[in-house]
Amino acid sequence: MSSPPMSGRKAQAARNDELILQAARAVFTADPGAPIAAVAEKAGVGISALYRRYPSKEALLQKLCGDGLKLYIEVTERALADESDPWESFAAYLRGIVEADSSSLTIKLAGTFTPTEELGRDAARASALAVEAHGRAVAAGVLRPDVTPADIALLFEQLASIKLGGDERAAQLRQRYLTLAMDALRVPPAHRDLPGPPPADAELATRWRPQA
């Protein structure tokens, strides 16, 4: 059963909300210290319209990161639901997360706001799914066992840092280098041992502590 069409006012509010979120992502991933007025300007909406939806910059950052986590969860659950080929399922997870580009939010916004309880729950769910996807690939013998979930998390962030050209070109390059990385991740590996220990969970967690 389809939902009834929204009224003109509700449809406009939904469009404004989408414009605000798109603008906020662009503004804050470029400059986390930018004022909220810069978001309204880029979105082409009045500052009062923005504040009616998001009463503070912190609320807007929480919404951005919450949406990013939900997309991460959706992509990972979809890949885990595919029980056909173990490597292709894991590869779909990797490609989907890179395409979603939720890691750009982690790189730029970690530690710049106070996470809500809901964000904490979603982060825990996303982490558990990532561990599950990793564990399944290792158990199937398709992912080298000396690679950890934290390694994969930092690989996502490295790929998200690629910003050459416009959005379309950056997305293309990220998938290109992901494909190269997957050749190194798949069993049998090209190298017997990896240099240095993997990042610890505690190291990753420090990025979300408010910065002085």
Secondary structure by P-SEA (a helix, b strand, c coil): cccccccaaaaaaaaaaaaaaaaaaaaaaacccccaaaaaaaacccaaaaaaacccaaaaaaaaaaaaaaaaaaaaaaaaaccccaaaaaaaaaaaaaaaccccccccccccccccaaaaaaaaaaaaaaaaaaaaaaaaccccccccaaaaaaaaaaaaacccccaaaaaaaaaaaaaaaaaaacccccccccccccccaaaaaaaacccc
